[in-house]
Amino acid sequence: MEGNLEPTVLLEGHEFTVWSVIVTQDGRHVVSGGQDATVRLWDIQTGKLVHTFVGHEGPVYGLVATSDGRRIFSVADRDPTVRVWDVEAGTALNTLTPNSLHAIAIAITPDDCYVITGGDDGKERVWDIGHSAIARIREQGAGVYSIAVSPDGAYLVSGSKRTLGRDPTGILWLRELDTGALLNTLHGHKGNVTRLVFTPESRFMISGGQDGDVHIWDVDSGMLLNTLSGHTSAVLLLWVSQDGRYLVTGANDGTIRVWQMHGGVLLRTLDHTENVHSLAMSSDGRQLVAGTLEGEIYVWDFPLGSPWIDKIAPRTEEEKVEIAAFRMMQLRKIMGRYETLPMNRLATLLRFSSVEELEDWLLELSDEFPLVRIDGENIVIRK
């Protein structure tokens, strides 16, 4: 199915190119970063400019927000800082330094405890938000163009930036988030690895490249499972529906493509606008945001009947068996690695919707795993 997207809101205020856009998790605000070195906060419904944040020395290439939408983190070119902004007050909260002088990539962990940045210097910096300090620095051996953290908080993946005169093959570095241990080095794109995302259950990761291709990878094995081709320029958007069934991709070729994750079937191709340099989707998949070369930002509303924004469907019997097997395997890995772990962290790692659901499951398994014991808010593993 094909068609044209008609914008419902136009946001105007940036001078020149809008290099980065995000939508806060509550869907209320668009945050944008521009060539004019400003970060701007907009009301997504009215299009009103709420705040303009000034302080960067160069174009703002990367943005993230905390899950509650109260803080924004930004990185820019020619600026060795990570800027922290207060959404409600419209003021600067903090400046984290030293960062890469040419920073491009930024991500935030699901628990809002760490921000990870990357840039041309090939260093991946993990920042402790609570202590406003660098927790770890890792040398990647090439410039870092993109970063993503898995929804369960277990994995961190970084994508390379092409260096002139060197092998143009894109590289993905997959690591354990907690320890920084390198799990896999993957090759697949030609040129920059422009976008990265994990599926909601953290089982697969998806990469988009300067070559227009989209790769789907198995996290555990590092195997390339599928390549989705069709975009004719750099991929700017990767978004997976909450039920993991649909993938939405976008590029500055003026198209949005909707794929079925199972089998990689192309379902729709939608035309948006020319000269787009940044794209983002709201967390519920209802709205698409695009930043343009001219400094304008467009917001499109998808029809409520669009399949990728339907409510999460109940698991099939096959999916129930699959998740049960995954949980058993994951629990055995955790038992070999930890002696104690917070229950809420374990619930995330095993893909439970609540700690209570996890407790019920562990009680049912008490005979099979006698060394696992619940102690208040923690789980204790006796060696």
N, C-alpha and C positions, 0 to 999 in steps of 0.2 A: 504494500500500500504506500502511495506517495502523496505528498501535499505540501502546501506552504504554511509556515508558521506566521501568524499575524501578532505583532507585539501588543501587549495590553498596557504597558507602562514604559515611558521613556525617562531615563535619569540623565540630566545634563548638568555639568559643572567642571569636569576635568578638562585641563588643557592638554591636547594631544592624546597619545595612545593610553588605553586602559589595559595594563599588563596582567592584572590579577583581579579575580572576583570570587567571593564565596557568599553563601547564604547561611545565616546563623541557624543553629539546630532547631530553634523554635519557629523558624520560618518568618519571623517578623522583619528582619533586616537584611539588606545587601551590604556587603563591605567591599570596597574597591580600592585598588592601588594603581597609581598612574605614573606616566612619564614626568608629570609635574612634581613628583616627589611627595605627594600627599596621599593620605589614607582617608577615605570618606565613608561615612555611615549613612544609609538611606532607609527610609520607611518603604517596604516593598509594596504595600497596598496603595499608598498615596503618591509615591515617587518623590516625597519631600526629602531634602537634604537635612539630616539631623545634626551631624557633626563633621567638621573637617579637622583632621589631625595632621599637624605640621611638625617636622623634626628631622626627617630623613634627608640625606645629602644627594640622593640619586633616585632613578626610577624604582618603584616598588614592585618587585617581582613575586613576592610570596606572602600569603596571608593565612592565618588560622584563627579560630575563636574557641574559647572554652565551651564545654557542653552546655553551660547555663547562659551563654551569650554575654557574659558580663565583661570579659576581657578579650582583647584582640592582640595578636602578636604579628609583627611584620618584619620583613627583611628587604633590603634594597641593594642596588648596584652602587659601587663607589662609597659604601657606607659600612664600616666594620662593627655594626651593632644589630641587636635584635630589640625592637621597640615594643613596649607593652603599653596598651591604651585602655583607659577606663570608659566603657560604653555609656554608662549612665551619666557620669560627670563630663564626658567629652574632653578629658585631659590625659596627659602622659602619666603613667604609673611608674614606669621603670625603664632603664636602659641596660641591656645585657651586653657585655663586651669582654674580650675581643672576639668578633665573629669574622668570617671570611670577608675580604674587601669587596668581592663580587659574589654576593649571595643570591641564590636563585630558589632553592628548595627549602620548604619548612613543613613540619608535621607535628601533631600533638598527640600524646597518648590518651587512650580512652578515659583514664582516671584523672586527666588534667594535671598530672604531676610533673611531666617532662615535655619539653619542646626539643625537637631535633632539627638541625639546620645543615645545609650543605651548599657548597659553592665551587668556584673555579680552582681553589687551592687543593682540592681533593680531600679535604678533611670533613668528617662528619662529626658534628658537635652535639652532645646530649646535654641539655641544660636542665638543672633542677630548679623548677619554678619557685618552690617554697623558699629555697636558700639563695635564689638569684645568682647561681654560680654554675660553672661547667662541671658536670659529673664525670664525663668521659669524652675523649677525643680519639677518633679512629682515622687512620690513613687508608684511603681507598685506592690510591694509585692512579686515579683519574678524576677529573672534575665531576661533581655531583649535580645532576640536573633535576632529579625528582626523588621524593621520599614518601613512604607510606608506612603506617603502623597497622597491624592486624586488629580487628575489633575485639579479639580476646586478650589483647595486650601481650601476646607471646612472641610476636615476630616483628622485625623491622626490615624493610627492603629499600634499597637505594638504586637509582638508575644513573648511568653515566652520561656525561656531556662529551661530545666529540671534540677531540683536539686535532687541529690542523697538522698534517704531516704524519699522523699516526693511523693505525688500523681503525677504520670507521665503524667497526662492529660495536653495537651497543652492549653494555654489560649490566647485569643485575647482581647485586650483592645481597644475599638473604642471611640475616643474623637472628640469633636469639636476642630479644630486647633486654632481658634482665642481665645476662652475662656478657653480651657482645660477641659471643662465639660465632664464627663464620660457619654457616650450615651449607651454603651452596654458592657457587659463582656461575651464573647463567649467561649465555650469549644468544642473541636472536635478532636484534634490530640493526638497521643501517643508519648510523648517525645517532643523534641524541635520543635517549629514552625519556620521552616528554611527560608521560603520566603513568601513575601506578595506583592500584587499588586492590584490596582484598575483598572476597565475597563475605557476606555477613557471618557465616559460620567459620571463617578463617581457614577453610580447606583449600581454596584456590586463590591465586593472585593473578592479576591481569595487568599487562603492560601495553602502553601505546607509544609509538615511535614517531620520529621525524619522517620516517618512510611511509607513514599512513597506515601501517599494519597494526593489528591488535593481537597480542598473544595471550593465551590462557595457559597457566602453569599449575601443576600439582605441587602444593607446598611441601609435603613430606618427601617426595621423591625428586623434585626439581624437574620432572618431565614436562616437556612442551606438549600439551594436549590438543591444542587447536590454534589455527591462525585465521583471523577474520580480516579479509581484504575488501577494499572498496573505496576507502578514503584516498584522496589524491594528494593530500598534504598533511602536515604535522597534526597528530592527535592532541586535542586540548581538553577533552572531557572523557572520563570513564566513570560511570555510575551504575551500581548494581541495585536492583529492587530489594526491598526488605525480605521478601520470600526467596531471594536468590534465583529467581526464574528468568529475569530479564536483565539485559545489559544495554545501557544507552551510551553511545559514543558520539563524539562531536569533533570536528576539525575546522581549520580555517579555510577549507574548501567550500564552506557555505552549507554543509549538510549535517544533519543529525540522523544517526542510524540506530534503530531499535532491533536488538537481536534476542533470540531465545537462547539462554545459556546452554541448555541441553541440545547438543548437536550444532550449535552456532548458526542457526537458521536466521536469515535476515527477514524481519517482519515488516519494517517500515523504513522509508527514507523520507526525511522531512527537510525542506529548504528553510534556512533562517536568513542570514544577511551576509553581505560581503565584508571583507576587511576586518574580520573578527580576530582578536588576539588573546581572548580569555573567555572561558565558558565555565558555568557551574550549574548544578541542579540543587533544588531544595531537598532536604532529607526524606520527605515523603513523595518525591518525584512529581509533584504537581506543577512546579515552575522551573523554567529554564532562564538563565541570565547570561548575557553576552556583553563583553566589553570590546569596543571597536577602536580602529586606528584614529578616528576623528575625536575620540574622547567621550563618545556617547555610550550609554548602557541601556540595553533593551531587556525587558522582562516579558516572557511568554507564559500564558497559563495553558496547561494541557487539559483536554476534556476529562471530566471526572471518571468517565467510563474507560479511559486508557488502561490497558491490562497491567502495565507496570506500576500503577498506583492503586490497584485493588488491594483489599485487606489480605493479610497473610492467610492462605488456605490451610486447612488442617493437613497434617502429614499423612501421606499414604502409608499402607502397611510396609511397603518396601523401604520408604524413608525412615520409618520407626526402627526397623531392623538395622538399617545402616547407622543411625545415630547411636543405637545401643552398642554396636560393635566398636564404634569410634570411642565412646566413653570408657569402655573396658580397656582398650588399648592405651588411651591417654592416661588413665588412672595408674596403670602399671608403669608408664614412663615417669609420672610424677612421684610415685613411691620410690623409684630408684634415684631421684634427684633431690628430693626435699625431706626434711625431718618434720617440719611444721609449715603450715600454709593457712592464711586467712580463708574462712569459708566463702566469703564473697568473691575472692580471687579464684578459688577452686570452682565455684559455680560458673564463672565466666569461662574458664579454661575447658570445662566439660559441657558448655553450652546449655546450661539450665537457665530458666527464666527467673528463678528466685532461689534464695538460700533454703527456703522451706522445702522446695521441690528436691533440691540436692540432699537434704537431710533424710527425706523419706526414701530416696534411692539408696543412700548409704546404709540405712537400717535394713533394707531388704537384702543387702549384700554382706551383712556382718559375718555370716558363716564363711563366705568365700574369701573375705579379706579381713581376717581377725586382727591384723597388725595396724589397721586403720581405725582411729578412735576420734570421736568428736569431743573437744574440750572447749566449751563456751563458744567463742566466735572463731576458733581455730580448729583445724584438723591436725592431729598428731600421728606421725607415722613411726612406729617402733621398728628399729633396725635389728 
